[in-house]
Amino acid sequence: MKQTISLSCFLIISMVSCFFVQQNLSEKREELLKASYMAYTLPSKITGVLALEFKGIVSDFLFLKTTTFFGDKFIKQESVGEKQADYAYESIKIVTDLDPWFWDAYLFADMLLTWDFGQIDKANELLLKAKKNRTWDFKPAYYLGFNHFYFLKDNKKGSRFLMEASKIPGAPSYLTSLAARLSMYENQYQPAIVFLNEILKTTQNKGLKNEYEKRLKTLIIMDKLEKNVHAYHAAFNVFPETLQDLVDKGIIESIPDDPYGGQFVLLKNKRVYTTSKMIYKRK
């Protein structure tokens, strides 16, 4: 009889405890759903243990979660900042800990961290991880080369990475000559001009070829305008205030049209840029 009473009391206490625990869990769940889920990424040491033999599936899920978060931000044109950059970096770090060969994750992080957040070092860190694991793939070294050339202005390291990429089976044949030629340049536009010239030699698709040619034309114009800015400085011992000064002093006949529909402008640092950002302007 005593055993029956004790068992009954245990069951009653357990049911009451479960009720309160479940209520507390429901409240926490609602808080979690109301909050941005970007604050709830588990470290890879924990995620890897929990994933067991399903690491690939968990990696795919976390990558989908990350891309969905940023896709929603961009669609709604919401601002993103340092906190979101940290989230992107940590998320892709976890994704690639679970699946070190997941190239789409590495590429997504590289595009996002470099162009949207300016976090070049973090992007390169992930690319180095890709390079270590994807030993058969030229792309990690290729993107490392581009990042060093374009963003860090480190031509020496950029050339080294491109040379490494060119030696991997399946790499485009032009990478060796591209690396050698780019190492001669120090400004922003010449490397891109050489790069696009090499790309055009192997591009068969007409649509892509037309786009590359238009971008190449724009870069050549900006490169020439910058040379004219320095010619102005050599002639008058002062930099022009605007590109119109080049016309007024007879350095150029007129300011060229931007193939993308924007306007070429002279920045405060005396670099030439275009308001179109090489994206087509809608009429």
Secondary structure, DSSP 4 states (H G I P E B T S, - for coil): -HHHHHHHHHHHHHHHHHHHHHHHHHHHHHHHHHS-GGG-PPPHHHHHHHHGGGHHHHHHHHHHHHHHHHHHHHHTT----HHHHHHHHHHHHHHHHH-TT-HHHHHHHHHIIIIIT--HHHHHHHHHHHHHH-TT-SHHHHHHHHHHHHTS--HHHHHHHHHHHHTSTT--TTHHHHHHHHTT--SSHHHHHHHHHHHHHH---HHHHHHHHHHHHHHHHHHHHHHHHHHHHHHHSS--SSTHHHHHTTSSSSPPPPTTS--EEE-TTS-EEETTTTSPPP-
